[in-house]
Amino acid sequence: MKKNIILNLISRDPYVAYRVFCQLEDFGCFDADTIFWVLTNPIDFEHLTQDDSSELIDWVNHDLNILFPRKSLPTVGEDDDWKYTLDLHNMTQEYWTLDGNNIDYADFENSKMILLDDNVVLFNGCNIIFNQTIPKRGDSSPFYEEDNEKDGVGPEVLEEIEKNNAATKDIKEQVENMDLPYINVPTAWWDDEARIHTSYVAWNEGETLPLCENKADTKTMGRTEYYEEHFQGIIWPTTAGTIVHLKDDGNLEEQWKANVEPFFPWDFHPRNTFPTSYAYSEQMHKPFFSQEDGLNQQIKMIFFNDDSLVEDWLPTVDDD
């Protein structure tokens, strides 16, 4: 399936855009069907000079795709600097431009759309987040399993399947009858108040149009609150514990144990490979963070409020 990864360049900093692009490339997030876009004002890239990184300038001249709304973007740091991103949920409208020209909808049609804020650090293995399949609108198969005896399963397994199907019967029927869509976001396991986090949002193009039709309500709410209030469909979470938002340097061990570890071992996908099952299990049971080992192997993506919280993991753009 085609993928469009759209970097929301909140900082308007070309170096930040290039840093994220390089991380995505290094960690195998691009394939032949992936297009990387930077959502920003083209003028942010026009002030580069020969004193800037040659690699950055070469990237800007040859590989950069700038997606820009026809109306001006808000000022950096404004509380509502996310609102224009809602129009990404309808790429058929004449709202977006590429180098001053209309975009080609063929680039977006039948694709997976991924919105990524730029205050992010990526780690090895993050491609499992970008490659996660999102069910199509109206697809109820995630909530129903065929209990076919021809599959060779025993009576105990059949009984468990029937029990699970009964438990999800209502939501299965809602998905089918209401033709519900899906959005792929992380659960905010680190936050005692929020249910989801929207610095990473993915969806199937053309299936979430109502999200860009209720923008009047953005005057009274933030982005996560807006999605929670207005998205009528199924929250399809990213793999447990692969994403975290570091608001400060507070300890998250209690939240990790309560909200992430219960999904192990089924959802444990370490960044590295281990020679034995014992070594694998040992990594799985390590804390969210330790001075000796750093972040738990499950973490693939960090969003941050302050560079100082992640400065050890921020790569630099070097000039030869």
Sequence and secondary structure as in RCSB ss.txt:
>XXXX:A:sequence
MKKNIILNLISRDPYVAYRVFCQLEDFGCFDADTIFWVLTNPIDFEHLTQDDSSELIDWVNHDLNILFPRKSLPT
VGEDDDWKYTLDLHNMTQEYWTLDGNNIDYADFENSKMILLDDNVVLFNGCNIIFNQTIPKRGDSSPFYEEDNEK
DGVGPEVLEEIEKNNAATKDIKEQVENMDLPYINVPTAWWDDEARIHTSYVAWNEGETLPLCENKADTKTMGRTE
YYEEHFQGIIWPTTAGTIVHLKDDGNLEEQWKANVEPFFPWDFHPRNTFPTSYAYSEQMHKPFFSQEDGLNQQIK
MIFFNDDSLVEDWLPTVDDD
>XXXX:A:secstr
 EEEEEEE TT  HHHHHHHHHHHHHTT   TTEEEEEES GGGGTT  TTS HHHHHHHHHT  EEEESS    
TT TTTTGGGGGGG TTSTTEEETTEE  GGGTTTEEEEEEESSEEE TTTHHHHT     TT  GGG     GG
G   HHHHHHHHHHHHHTHHHHHHHHHHT  EEEE B TT SS SB  SEEEEETTS GGGGS GGGGGSS HHH
HHHHH  SEEEE STTSEEEESSS   HHHHHHHTGGGTTTT   SS  SSHHHHHHHHTS SEETTTEE TT  
EEEES GGGTTTT       
